Amino acid sequence: MNQITVLPGKPLPHGATLVNGGVNFSLFSRNGTEVTLDIFENSDDEFPVFSYKFNPELNKTGDIWHCQLQGLKAGALF
């Protein structure tokens, strides 16, 4: 797995979107109090190879949680 750098990301568009050098993740949750994003190498892995707990001060705009993982490539499992 490549080195991953976490950036705040953007709230739109929703979902997992390829961006220059990584992937932006955005999801809507009106009542969610926390979000953790887990990245796996294989679909049958028991544990993630990378995990990120969103910081609501950096990774939340209104009801939208977001982050960008630089270094993550297309085909990553989350």
Order of alpha helices (4+ residues) and beta strands (2+ residues): beta-beta-beta-beta-beta-beta-beta
